Amino acid sequence: MSQDNNPQMMKPLTAANKLGIYLPAAPEEFRTGSISRAELDELRTNPPQWLTELLRTGPFPRDIVARKLGISNSGLARAGVSDSLTADEIAAFLADPPEWLIRERESYAAVRAEEERVQAKEAERRAATNRSAKGY
């Protein structure tokens, strides 16, 4: 089989998601053109100044904001945070957390703990099934 000479292209939104950047903050030439996998790899290995700055200071997309705050995307929505945030805005929230952030972090931690408990129980169940299947 011969390799296709046409590189696989992706939309700017897909490339921005893979880079972890907020698309509207990217330069116009990034937002309006298609990006090949080779170009994406080049951006990752040798990021231009604009990309370095976006990765350092933002604004960040919602999923990155949620991760940096230690809450879920739903928690951001419940708090009414609909815009992207910069590193300084995130730092301000973390330095003096509002009540909603404290509540959402506790809720998110409880959900994660429950997910881990369920996964451990399921792993234990699978191990027991494997032991009984082998005759132990």
N, C-alpha and C positions, 0 to 999 in steps of 0.2 A: 504494500500500500504506500502510495506516495503522500508525503506531507503536503497539506494545503498551503499554498503560498500566500493566501490572504490571512493576515493576523486576526485573531478573535478580538472584536471591538466591544467596548462596554460604554454605557451611557455615563455621563458625568456624575449622576447621582450614585450609581453603583460604585464608581471609582472613589468618590468622596466617602462613601460608607466603608469601603475597604481601607481607606487611609485614616478614617476616624476624624474627618473634618466636616465642618458645617459648610455645605455647598454655597449658600449665598455669600459667604465671606471669601470664597476663592476668587481668583482673578477671572475676568470675563473669558479669556481664551480657554481656560479650564472648564468653565461652566457651559460653553457653547459648542465644544467639539467632542468627538468621540475619542476614547482613550484605549489604546491597545494594551494587552497584557505586558508587553515589553516596556511600553512607556510607564505603566504603573510600577513595574519592578524598578525602573530607573528612578522614578520619584521616591521610592522607598529607600533605595541604596544611596542616592545622591540628591537629597531633597533641596530644592531651590529655597531661597530666602523666604519667600512668601509662605511656603509650606512649613518650614521650620518655625516661623513666627506663629502661624495658626495652631500648630501642635503645642506650642509653648504657652500662648496666651489666650487662644480661642478667638472668637466665640466657638463653643463646643456644641455638637448636636445633643439632643435630649438624652440619648442613651449614655453618652459619655458624662453628661451632667449628673444623671442619676447615679452612675457608678462612682463618680468622684464624691458625691454626697452620701453614698452608702444607703441609697433607697431605690425603690423600683420606679419605672417609668410611670406607673399608675399613681405612685405617691406624688410625683411631680404634678400630675394632672389634678389630683385631689387638692393639692396646695394652690392650684391656680397658676403654676409656673408654666407659661406657654411659650415663652421665648427661649432662645439659646442663651447661655451665660458665658461670661469670660472667666478667666482664671481668677481675677481680682474679685469678681462677684461671688464665685464659689468660695474663695478664701474668707470673704466677709461672712457668709452663711456659716462656715465651719468655725470661725472665731467666736461668733456670738449667735449660736443656733436659735432660730425662732421655735416656738412651741410645736408648730406643725412638723418641723424637721426632726425634733427629738422624738415625737410620736411616730413618725414614719420610719425612722431608723430602728426604733424598738419593734415595730410591726414587721419590718423587713427581716430583722434578726430572728424573730420568732418563726417566721415563715421558712427561712433558711434552715433553722434548727430542726423544724418538723420535716423538711425535705430530706435532710441528712439522716434523721431517725428512720424514716420510711425506707430510704435506700439501704441502710444498714440491716433493717429487718428483712428486706427482700433478699439481700446478699446472704444472710443467715439461712433463710428459707431455701434458696438455691443450693447452698452448700449441704444442707441436710438432705435435700432431694438427691443430690449427687452421691452422697455417702450411702443412702439407702439403695440407690440403683446399683451401686458397686458391691453391695452386700456387706458393708461395714457395720 
